[in-house]
Amino acid sequence: MKGVFKLKTVAGVDIGVHYTWLFAFALITWTLASNWFPSDYPHWHAYTYWVTAILAALLLFASLLVHEMAHSLVAIARGHVVRGITLFIFGGVSDIGGKTRSARDEFLIAFVGPMSSLALSLAGFLALRAGVGGGGSPVEGILIYFTLANLLVGLFNLLPGFPLDGGRVLRSIVWATTGSMSRATAIASMVGIGFGWLLISGGVFIAITDDVVSGLWMGFIGWYLKDSAVAVRRSEH
């Protein structure tokens, strides 16, 4: 992927940031500072919204890095080569060299990502239940966003549409059942194309009837998912 700036190496895995990450970071920060936090905490000072939004956005991308590191570490443990992790506008991606060796490897590598996000969400929830950052403080606001965002990331990635983690899980199950990786890829990618169009349609509807920014964001994610699934399907033919 061109336009990637290397940050550092963690556990032998190169961590990089694509320039499009800056757009995502700016959009998330602006949304949190101008809408999310003011609606829930109207008593904060104006600068508090922006500082809290920046910290929350950084924590979200740190969570995405944990998600991708989970994929990478399991892949390494299963004998695969991981070239690196890149954070970009739609989240993160682990560059695992070569094709997955078995359906079992595919399942384990894919499944651990959403589970790590859900584990982070649970940790945030438990921290809130324990009273960490209560009383309408910025810490509370960050924890609530952290908990909900990781829950959404975990559940969204479990959708059975390739190339989402859930789509890879689906591919591993079909692969194990049929013994054919190419057939499993074809099925998972078709489901991914369907989910992509569903997100595009939902994004258009939301943009027209309610929130333009959220609708466009959903539509772009759907378009990326659809195009990625189409590319994978074509590569198998």
C-alpha positions as CSV (number, residue, x, y, z in Angstrom):
1,M,0.0,0.0,0.0
2,K,1.5,3.3,-1.1
3,G,1.5,6.4,1.1
4,V,2.3,4.5,4.3
5,F,4.4,6.0,7.0
6,K,6.1,3.5,9.3
7,L,5.7,4.2,13.1
8,K,7.6,1.4,14.8
9,T,8.0,-2.4,15.1
10,V,6.1,-4.3,17.8
11,A,6.8,-8.0,18.4
12,G,8.5,-8.2,15.0
13,V,5.6,-6.6,13.2
14,D,6.0,-3.3,11.4
15,I,3.3,-0.8,12.3
16,G,2.4,1.8,9.6
17,V,-0.2,4.6,9.1
18,H,-1.6,5.4,5.7
19,Y,-2.2,9.1,4.9
20,T,-6.0,8.4,4.7
21,W,-5.9,7.7,8.4
22,L,-5.6,11.5,9.0
23,F,-9.0,12.0,7.3
24,A,-10.6,9.4,9.5
25,F,-9.0,10.8,12.6
26,A,-10.1,14.4,11.7
27,L,-13.7,13.2,11.0
28,I,-14.0,11.2,14.2
29,T,-12.5,14.0,16.3
30,W,-14.9,16.6,14.7
31,T,-17.9,14.4,15.2
32,L,-17.1,13.7,18.8
33,A,-16.2,17.3,19.6
34,S,-19.1,19.0,17.8
35,N,-21.9,16.5,18.4
36,W,-21.3,13.4,20.6
37,F,-19.8,14.9,23.7
38,P,-21.8,18.3,23.7
39,S,-25.1,16.4,23.5
40,D,-24.2,14.2,26.5
41,Y,-22.1,16.7,28.5
42,P,-23.4,20.2,27.9
43,H,-21.7,21.6,31.0
44,W,-18.1,21.1,29.6
45,H,-15.9,24.0,28.4
46,A,-15.5,24.2,24.6
47,Y,-11.8,23.2,24.7
48,T,-12.7,20.2,26.8
49,Y,-14.8,18.8,24.0
50,W,-11.8,19.0,21.6
51,V,-9.2,17.6,23.9
52,T,-11.5,14.7,25.0
53,A,-12.4,14.0,21.3
54,I,-8.7,13.9,20.3
55,L,-7.9,11.5,23.1
56,A,-11.0,9.3,22.3
57,A,-10.1,9.1,18.6
58,L,-6.5,8.2,19.4
59,L,-7.7,5.5,21.8
60,L,-10.0,4.1,19.1
61,F,-7.1,3.7,16.7
62,A,-5.0,2.1,19.5
63,S,-7.9,-0.4,19.9
64,L,-7.8,-1.1,16.1
65,L,-4.1,-1.7,16.4
66,V,-4.8,-4.2,19.2
67,H,-7.4,-5.9,16.9
68,E,-4.9,-6.2,14.1
69,M,-2.0,-7.3,16.4
70,A,-4.3,-10.1,17.6
71,H,-4.6,-11.3,14.0
72,S,-0.9,-11.0,13.4
73,L,0.3,-12.7,16.6
74,V,-2.0,-15.7,16.0
75,A,-0.8,-15.9,12.4
76,I,2.8,-15.9,13.5
77,A,2.0,-18.5,16.1
78,R,0.5,-20.7,13.3
79,G,3.7,-20.3,11.2
80,H,2.7,-17.5,8.9
81,V,4.8,-14.5,7.9
82,V,3.3,-11.1,8.8
83,R,4.8,-8.3,6.7
84,G,3.1,-5.5,8.8
85,I,0.0,-3.7,10.0
86,T,-1.4,-0.6,8.4
87,L,-4.0,1.7,9.8
88,F,-6.0,3.6,7.2
89,I,-9.3,5.4,6.7
90,F,-11.5,2.3,7.2
91,G,-9.6,0.8,10.1
92,G,-6.7,-1.5,9.9
93,V,-5.3,-4.4,7.9
94,S,-2.7,-7.1,8.6
95,D,-0.5,-8.0,5.7
96,I,-0.1,-11.8,6.2
97,G,2.1,-13.3,3.5
98,G,0.8,-16.0,1.3
99,K,-2.5,-17.9,1.4
100,T,-3.8,-19.4,4.7
101,R,-2.5,-23.0,5.0
102,S,-5.6,-24.6,6.4
103,A,-9.2,-23.9,7.3
104,R,-8.3,-24.1,11.0
105,D,-5.6,-21.5,10.6
106,E,-8.1,-19.3,8.7
107,F,-10.7,-19.6,11.5
108,L,-8.3,-18.9,14.3
109,I,-6.6,-15.9,12.7
110,A,-9.9,-14.3,11.7
111,F,-11.9,-15.0,14.8
112,V,-9.3,-13.6,17.3
113,G,-9.7,-10.1,15.9
114,P,-13.4,-9.4,16.7
115,M,-12.9,-11.3,20.1
116,S,-10.1,-8.8,21.0
117,S,-12.4,-5.9,20.2
118,L,-15.2,-7.4,22.3
119,A,-12.8,-8.0,25.1
120,L,-11.7,-4.3,25.0
121,S,-15.4,-3.3,25.1
122,L,-16.0,-5.6,28.1
123,A,-13.0,-4.0,29.9
124,G,-14.4,-0.6,29.3
125,F,-17.8,-1.6,30.5
126,L,-16.3,-3.1,33.7
127,A,-14.3,0.1,34.3
128,L,-17.5,2.1,34.0
129,R,-19.3,-0.3,36.4
130,A,-16.5,0.1,38.9
131,G,-17.0,3.9,38.9
132,V,-13.9,4.9,36.9
133,G,-14.3,8.5,35.7
134,G,-17.8,9.0,37.0
135,G,-19.7,12.2,37.6
136,G,-19.9,13.3,34.0
137,S,-16.1,13.7,33.6
138,P,-14.1,13.5,30.4
139,V,-12.8,10.1,31.5
140,E,-16.3,8.8,31.7
141,G,-17.1,10.2,28.2
142,I,-14.0,8.6,26.7
143,L,-14.7,5.2,28.4
144,I,-18.3,5.2,27.1
145,Y,-17.2,5.9,23.6
146,F,-14.3,3.4,23.9
147,T,-16.8,0.7,25.1
148,L,-19.4,1.4,22.4
149,A,-16.9,1.8,19.6
150,N,-15.1,-1.5,20.3
151,L,-18.5,-3.3,20.7
152,L,-19.5,-1.9,17.2
153,V,-16.1,-2.9,15.7
154,G,-16.3,-6.4,17.1
155,L,-19.9,-7.0,16.0
156,F,-19.4,-5.4,12.6
157,N,-16.4,-7.5,11.9
158,L,-18.3,-10.7,12.7
159,L,-20.7,-10.1,9.8
160,P,-20.2,-13.0,7.4
161,G,-19.1,-10.9,4.4
162,F,-15.6,-11.3,3.0
163,P,-13.2,-9.6,3.5
164,L,-14.5,-8.9,7.0
165,D,-13.3,-11.2,9.7
166,G,-16.7,-12.8,9.8
167,G,-16.4,-13.5,6.1
168,R,-13.1,-15.2,6.7
169,V,-14.7,-17.3,9.4
170,L,-17.4,-18.2,7.0
171,R,-14.8,-19.1,4.4
172,S,-13.0,-21.3,6.9
173,I,-16.2,-23.2,7.7
174,V,-17.2,-23.7,4.1
175,W,-13.6,-24.7,3.3
176,A,-13.5,-27.2,6.1
177,T,-16.9,-28.6,5.0
178,T,-16.3,-28.8,1.2
179,G,-12.5,-29.2,1.2
180,S,-12.3,-26.5,-1.5
181,M,-10.7,-23.1,-0.6
182,S,-11.7,-21.6,-4.0
183,R,-15.3,-22.6,-3.6
184,A,-15.3,-21.2,0.0
185,T,-13.8,-17.9,-1.2
186,A,-16.4,-17.6,-4.0
187,I,-19.2,-18.1,-1.5
188,A,-17.8,-15.7,1.1
189,S,-17.0,-13.0,-1.4
190,M,-20.5,-13.2,-2.9
191,V,-21.9,-12.6,0.7
192,G,-19.4,-9.8,1.0
193,I,-20.7,-8.1,-2.2
194,G,-24.2,-8.4,-0.9
195,F,-23.4,-6.8,2.5
196,G,-21.5,-4.1,0.6
197,W,-24.6,-3.2,-1.4
198,L,-26.7,-3.3,1.7
199,L,-24.4,-0.8,3.4
200,I,-24.4,1.4,0.4
201,S,-28.2,1.4,0.2
202,G,-28.5,2.0,4.0
203,G,-26.0,4.9,3.7
204,V,-27.9,6.6,0.9
205,F,-31.1,6.3,2.9
206,I,-29.6,7.7,6.1
207,A,-27.9,10.5,4.1
208,I,-31.2,11.5,2.6
209,T,-33.5,11.2,5.6
210,D,-31.3,11.9,8.6
211,D,-27.5,12.5,8.8
212,V,-25.5,13.2,5.7
213,V,-22.1,12.6,7.2
214,S,-23.1,9.2,8.8
215,G,-24.8,8.2,5.6
216,L,-21.8,9.0,3.5
217,W,-19.5,7.2,5.9
218,M,-21.6,4.1,5.8
219,G,-21.9,4.2,2.0
220,F,-18.1,4.5,1.6
221,I,-17.5,1.6,3.9
222,G,-20.0,-0.4,1.9
223,W,-18.3,0.6,-1.3
224,Y,-14.9,-0.5,0.0
225,L,-16.4,-3.8,1.2
226,K,-18.0,-4.5,-2.1
227,D,-15.0,-3.6,-4.2
228,S,-12.7,-5.7,-2.0
229,A,-15.0,-8.7,-2.3
230,V,-15.2,-8.3,-6.1
231,A,-11.4,-8.1,-6.3
232,V,-11.1,-11.3,-4.3
233,R,-13.7,-13.1,-6.4
234,R,-12.0,-12.1,-9.6
235,S,-8.6,-13.2,-8.3
236,E,-10.0,-16.7,-7.9
237,H,-11.0,-17.0,-11.6
